Amino acid sequence: MGFTIGGIREMRSGSRRRARTTECTAVAEYTGLWGWDVQPGARAVNGQCSCGDRACAAPGAHPLPFASPVPAGAALDDATKAWSEYPGAALLLPVGRAFDVIEVAEAAGRRALVRMERMGLPLGPVCATPTGRAQFFVAPGAAEELPRLLYRMGWDDADLDLHCLGPGSHITAPPSSPGGLGPVRWLRPPTLDTAGAPPQARLLLGTLAYMCHRTHA
């Protein structure tokens, strides 16, 4: 018998086992190595959300309401045991605890990433989503500071395709697939130096805003 989340049957047993092993390894890496909580999330299957709500506003891209997070610090055995309670769940990272996220169009994000690496600016992990967005991990508090920082730099946030996610938000983490559109991937993977201490938003914001402006110009 196949397992289900919210009544939607997952794929065949062989691919299920391989996916579960990959997911459990990723969960253990995020919790044990990088020090992040991991929240079990819904998945999109055949265009429907595994939460069972046919009118779901965020299919395959929100936490499962009945699931507890796997806490930061959980080792492989603990993460595997915890994740086995939610087979097939997507990996979501809570924002606002270890990091906030500045999100821009992927094209602008890639240009900014190259420019910031050449300038030697401090950088944290960076994800790319299947919807064409780049997500820069920055120090917590960025979402609250963003309007003031943009104002001080002379940028009007209304003219920029730039957003900041803070407490209460979640992002889908590799190798999961938000909305069934394809996997999230790392543009810049986490490291021991950056996972627990991402850079302050003010150090990156000028370059990100400039690249967003160029993309729209």
ZIQUI-V998211 format. One record per residue. N is the residue number from 1. SS is DSSP state (2 for helix, 1 for strand, 0 for the rest). Layout:
N:SS + N:SS
//
This chain:
1:0 + 2:0 + 3:0 + 4:1 + 5:1 + 6:0 + 7:0 + 8:1 + 9:1 + 10:0 + 11:0 + 12:0 + 13:2 + 14:2 + 15:2 + 16:2 + 17:2 + 18:2 + 19:2 + 20:2 + 21:2 + 22:2 + 23:2 + 24:2 + 25:2 + 26:2 + 27:2 + 28:2 + 29:2 + 30:2 + 31:2 + 32:2 + 33:2 + 34:0 + 35:0 + 36:0 + 37:0 + 38:1 + 39:1 + 40:1 + 41:1 + 42:0 + 43:0 + 44:1 + 45:1 + 46:0 + 47:0 + 48:1 + 49:1 + 50:0 + 51:0 + 52:0 + 53:0 + 54:0 + 55:0 + 56:0 + 57:0 + 58:0 + 59:0 + 60:0 + 61:0 + 62:0 + 63:1 + 64:0 + 65:0 + 66:0 + 67:0 + 68:0 + 69:0 + 70:1 + 71:0 + 72:0 + 73:0 + 74:0 + 75:0 + 76:2 + 77:2 + 78:2 + 79:2 + 80:2 + 81:2 + 82:2 + 83:2 + 84:2 + 85:2 + 86:2 + 87:0 + 88:0 + 89:0 + 90:1 + 91:1 + 92:1 + 93:1 + 94:1 + 95:0 + 96:0 + 97:0 + 98:0 + 99:0 + 100:1 + 101:1 + 102:1 + 103:1 + 104:1 + 105:1 + 106:2 + 107:2 + 108:2 + 109:2 + 110:2 + 111:2 + 112:2 + 113:2 + 114:2 + 115:2 + 116:2 + 117:2 + 118:2 + 119:2 + 120:0 + 121:0 + 122:0 + 123:0 + 124:0 + 125:0 + 126:1 + 127:1 + 128:1 + 129:0 + 130:0 + 131:0 + 132:0 + 133:1 + 134:1 + 135:1 + 136:1 + 137:1 + 138:1 + 139:0 + 140:0 + 141:0 + 142:2 + 143:2 + 144:2 + 145:2 + 146:2 + 147:2 + 148:2 + 149:2 + 150:2 + 151:2 + 152:2 + 153:2 + 154:0 + 155:0 + 156:0 + 157:2 + 158:2 + 159:2 + 160:0 + 161:0 + 162:1 + 163:1 + 164:1 + 165:1 + 166:0 + 167:0 + 168:0 + 169:0 + 170:1 + 171:1 + 172:1 + 173:0 + 174:0 + 175:0 + 176:0 + 177:0 + 178:2 + 179:2 + 180:2 + 181:0 + 182:0 + 183:0 + 184:0 + 185:1 + 186:1 + 187:1 + 188:1 + 189:0 + 190:0 + 191:0 + 192:2 + 193:2 + 194:2 + 195:2 + 196:0 + 197:0 + 198:0 + 199:0 + 200:0 + 201:2 + 202:2 + 203:2 + 204:2 + 205:2 + 206:2 + 207:2 + 208:2 + 209:2 + 210:2 + 211:2 + 212:2 + 213:2 + 214:2 + 215:2 + 216:2 + 217:0
//
